[in-house]
Amino acid sequence: MARYRDALPQLGGDLFLTDAGLETDLIFNHGIEIREFAAHTLLPEAAGRAAVERYFEGFLNLARETGAGFVLDTTTWKAHRHWAADLGQSPGELRAVNEDAVALASGMRARFEGGPPIVLSATIGPRGDAYRPERKISAEDAAAYYAEQLGWLAPTEIDMVTGLTFNQASEAAGLVQAATKLGLPVVISFTVETDGRLPDGQSLADAIRAVDAQTGGATAYFMVNCAHPDHFSGVLHDADWTRRIRGLRANASRRSHAELDEAPELDAGDPKELGQLYAELAARMPWLNIFGACCGGDLRHVTEIAQALNARPARNLG
């Protein structure tokens, strides 16, 4: 049974952490191959499943040590029909792996619970390349498309779903509509280019406002992920739309998406500097309370982020 679906605890404003770049960490730092960058393909094999568990254990221990809540993601970002042919998986197999990914996360929550809340979030990725939108996807088409994966997830123990690394407002709005119809709290995390705009050229402000306008403000909150803070901090200021942003999962690298795609090695950036950049953004936007990392980020980065945030003065939400 879902625990927090009716009242997400992170909406109360306490500090919550997330993980970082699971795929890049396992591939580059641990030498683990991930087929088609789809982490759910690791779960059927004992070694792959153990690697995923070890990865999340580090972050859950960090949350426990720092007294933070934790948003525990499932490995379902690419576990939807768009990738079925590339992965050689049938819809039935995709459904089973969605359910298995939730079961793994639920089991890990049971092992670590007893402190601040651990919220189970099913991650859902865009329909196509997150860095380069392949086509315009209408809200209507997206709602119909995501209804399938959400239908698999709704009967499980997940507390919420997160559309991670979305790159166009209309597709995000469709996901929100489909999730809302099933009674699932939903979060949208947009990715941006080095100019702070979405890959399709829309401003972050317009994208958030468009999703809210098309869905009646149904999104629980918004996030920004898969971009370095330098790429988006300049467009963030105190406004109605920025107050809809509660979380950050930035890249450790300052490289553009195109440069990251072509890079043969991992750019892990500077974990301590990343933590300080988070603290600066949190000082400007004290309503931010959910923090993790993305591509190139690992436990070192989120540790520095947590330490920097815990060292800041008491927040004044204004």
C-alpha positions in Angstrom: 0.0 0.0 0.0 1.3 3.5 -0.8 2.3 5.4 2.3 2.5 9.0 1.3 0.4 9.3 -1.8 -2.2 11.4 -0.1 0.3 13.8 1.6 3.8 14.1 0.3 6.0 14.9 3.3 8.5 16.9 1.3 5.8 19.5 0.7 6.3 20.5 4.4 9.6 22.1 3.5 12.0 19.9 5.5 15.3 18.9 3.8 15.1 15.9 1.5 17.9 14.3 -0.5 17.8 12.2 -3.7 20.5 10.1 -5.3 22.7 11.3 -8.2 23.6 9.9 -11.6 23.0 6.2 -11.2 23.9 5.2 -14.7 27.0 7.3 -15.1 28.3 6.3 -11.7 27.8 2.6 -12.3 29.2 2.7 -15.8 32.2 5.0 -15.4 33.1 4.6 -11.7 32.3 0.9 -11.2 32.8 -0.6 -14.7 29.2 -1.9 -15.0 27.7 -2.1 -18.4 24.1 -0.8 -18.7 22.3 -1.9 -21.9 20.9 1.2 -23.7 21.5 3.3 -20.6 18.4 1.6 -19.1 19.1 0.8 -15.5 16.1 -1.5 -15.1 18.0 -4.0 -17.3 20.3 -4.6 -14.4 17.6 -6.0 -12.1 17.1 -9.5 -13.4 20.7 -10.5 -12.8 22.0 -10.9 -9.2 25.2 -8.9 -9.8 23.3 -6.0 -11.4 20.6 -6.0 -8.8 23.3 -6.0 -6.0 25.1 -3.0 -7.7 21.8 -1.0 -7.8 21.2 -1.8 -4.1 24.8 -0.8 -3.1 24.4 2.4 -5.0 21.2 3.4 -3.2 22.4 2.2 0.2 25.1 4.9 0.2 22.5 7.7 -0.3 20.1 6.2 2.3 22.9 6.1 4.8 23.8 9.7 4.0 20.2 10.8 4.6 20.0 8.9 7.9 23.3 10.5 9.0 22.3 14.0 8.1 18.7 13.7 9.4 17.2 14.4 6.0 14.3 12.8 4.3 14.9 10.9 1.1 13.1 10.6 -2.2 14.0 7.0 -3.3 13.7 6.6 -7.1 12.9 3.5 -9.0 15.0 2.4 -12.0 12.1 2.9 -14.4 13.2 5.9 -16.4 13.4 4.0 -19.7 11.0 1.2 -18.8 8.2 2.3 -21.1 7.1 1.2 -24.6 9.2 3.7 -26.6 12.3 1.8 -25.8 10.8 -1.7 -26.1 12.3 -2.5 -29.5 15.8 -1.2 -28.6 15.7 -3.3 -25.4 14.0 -6.3 -27.0 11.3 -6.3 -24.3 7.6 -6.9 -24.7 5.0 -4.7 -23.0 4.4 -7.6 -20.6 8.1 -7.7 -19.7 8.2 -4.0 -19.2 5.2 -4.2 -16.9 7.0 -6.8 -14.8 10.2 -4.8 -14.6 8.3 -1.8 -13.4 6.7 -3.8 -10.7 10.0 -5.4 -9.8 11.8 -2.0 -9.6 9.1 -0.8 -7.1 9.5 -4.0 -5.1 13.3 -3.4 -4.9 12.8 0.2 -3.7 10.1 -0.8 -1.2 12.4 -3.4 0.3 15.2 -0.9 0.6 12.8 1.6 2.4 11.8 -1.2 4.8 15.5 -1.7 5.7 16.2 2.0 6.3 13.0 3.4 7.7 12.8 4.6 11.3 13.9 8.2 10.8 12.7 11.0 8.5 10.4 9.9 5.7 11.6 7.9 2.7 9.3 8.6 -0.3 9.1 6.1 -3.1 9.1 7.8 -6.5 8.7 6.1 -9.8 10.9 7.9 -12.4 9.6 8.3 -15.9 11.7 9.6 -18.8 10.6 11.4 -22.0 9.6 9.7 -25.1 12.9 9.8 -27.0 16.2 11.5 -26.5 16.2 13.7 -23.4 18.8 16.1 -24.9 17.3 16.4 -28.4 13.5 16.3 -28.8 12.8 14.2 -31.8 9.4 15.6 -32.4 6.7 17.8 -30.9 4.5 15.7 -28.6 1.1 17.1 -27.7 -0.3 16.9 -24.2 -3.1 14.7 -25.6 -0.7 12.2 -27.2 1.5 12.2 -24.1 -1.4 11.6 -21.7 -2.5 8.6 -23.8 1.0 7.2 -24.1 2.0 7.5 -20.4 -1.3 6.1 -19.2 0.2 2.6 -20.0 3.2 2.8 -17.7 1.3 4.7 -15.0 -1.3 2.1 -15.1 1.3 -0.5 -14.3 2.7 1.6 -11.5 -0.6 2.8 -9.9 -1.4 -0.5 -8.1 2.1 -0.6 -6.5 3.5 1.0 -3.4 4.8 4.1 -5.1 4.0 7.4 -3.4 4.5 9.6 -6.5 5.9 9.7 -10.0 8.7 12.0 -11.3 9.0 13.0 -14.9 12.8 13.3 -15.0 14.8 15.1 -17.7 11.7 16.3 -19.6 12.5 18.6 -22.5 9.1 20.0 -23.7 6.2 21.5 -21.8 3.4 19.8 -23.8 4.8 16.3 -23.1 5.2 17.1 -19.4 1.6 18.4 -19.3 0.4 15.1 -20.7 2.2 13.1 -18.1 0.7 15.3 -15.4 -2.8 14.8 -16.8 -2.4 11.0 -17.0 -1.0 10.8 -13.5 -3.7 13.0 -12.0 -6.4 10.9 -13.6 -5.0 7.9 -11.7 -4.6 9.7 -8.4 -0.8 9.8 -8.5 1.1 12.8 -7.2 3.4 13.9 -10.0 6.6 16.0 -10.2 8.1 17.4 -13.4 11.8 17.9 -13.6 12.9 19.8 -16.7 16.4 19.8 -18.3 17.9 22.9 -19.8 20.7 23.9 -22.1 23.6 26.1 -21.3 21.4 29.2 -21.8 18.8 28.1 -19.2 16.2 27.2 -21.9 14.7 23.9 -22.6 16.2 21.9 -25.6 13.2 23.0 -27.7 14.1 26.7 -27.0 11.3 27.5 -24.6 12.2 29.4 -21.5 12.0 27.6 -18.2 9.5 30.2 -16.9 7.2 29.7 -19.9 7.5 25.9 -19.7 6.4 25.8 -16.0 3.6 28.3 -16.5 2.4 26.3 -19.6 2.3 23.0 -17.7 0.4 24.7 -14.8 -2.0 26.3 -17.2 -2.8 23.1 -19.1 -3.2 21.0 -15.9 -4.8 23.4 -13.4 -1.6 23.5 -11.4 -1.8 19.8 -10.7 1.9 19.3 -10.6 3.0 18.8 -7.0 6.2 20.8 -7.7 8.9 21.2 -10.3 12.6 20.5 -10.4 15.6 21.1 -12.7 18.0 18.3 -13.5 20.7 17.3 -15.9 22.4 20.7 -16.3 25.1 22.5 -14.3 23.9 25.2 -11.9 25.8 27.8 -14.1 23.5 26.9 -16.9 20.3 27.9 -15.1 21.1 29.9 -12.0 21.0 33.1 -14.1 17.4 32.7 -15.0 16.2 32.0 -11.4 14.8 34.8 -9.4 11.9 35.4 -7.0 8.8 35.0 -9.1 5.6 33.0 -9.2 7.1 30.3 -11.4 10.3 29.9 -9.5 8.4 29.3 -6.3 7.0 26.2 -8.0 10.5 24.8 -8.1 11.4 22.8 -5.0 14.2 20.6 -6.1 17.5 20.5 -8.0 19.4 17.6 -9.4 22.3 19.3 -11.3 25.1 17.8 -13.3 28.6 18.0 -11.9 29.9 18.9 -15.3 29.7 22.3 -17.0 29.7 20.6 -20.4 26.8 21.1 -22.7 24.5 18.1 -23.5 26.2 17.8 -26.9 29.6 17.7 -25.3 28.5 15.1 -22.7 27.1 12.9 -25.4 30.5 12.9 -27.2 32.7 12.6 -24.2 34.5 9.3 -23.9 35.3 9.8 -20.2 33.3 11.0 -17.2 33.5 14.6 -16.1 32.9 14.6 -12.4 33.4 18.3 -11.9 34.3 19.5 -8.4 32.0 18.0 -5.7 32.8 20.7 -3.1 32.2 23.5 -5.5 28.9 22.0 -6.5 27.8 21.9 -2.9 28.6 25.6 -2.5 26.7 26.4 -5.7 23.7 24.6 -4.2 24.0 26.5 -1.0 24.1 29.8 -2.9 20.9 28.9 -4.8 19.2 27.8 -1.7 20.0 31.1 0.0 18.4 33.0 -2.9 15.5 30.5 -3.1 14.8 29.4 0.5 11.8 27.4 -0.6 14.1 24.8 -2.3 14.2 21.7 -0.1 14.9 18.7 -2.3 18.5 18.2 -3.5 20.5 15.5 -5.4 22.6 15.3 -8.5 22.5 14.0 -12.0 25.0 12.9 -14.7 28.6 12.7 -13.4 27.4 13.1 -9.9 27.7 10.4 -7.2 27.7 10.0 -3.4 30.6 12.4 -3.0 28.6 15.2 -4.7 25.4 14.7 -2.7 27.5 14.5 0.5 29.1 17.8 -0.2 25.6 19.2 -1.1 24.1 18.0 2.2 27.0 19.4 4.2 26.9 22.8 2.5 23.1 23.0 3.1 23.3 21.9 6.7 25.9 24.6 7.3 23.7 27.4 6.0 21.8 29.7 8.4 18.2 28.9 9.4 15.8 29.4 6.5 13.4 32.3 6.2 10.7 31.2 3.7 9.5 34.8 3.4 
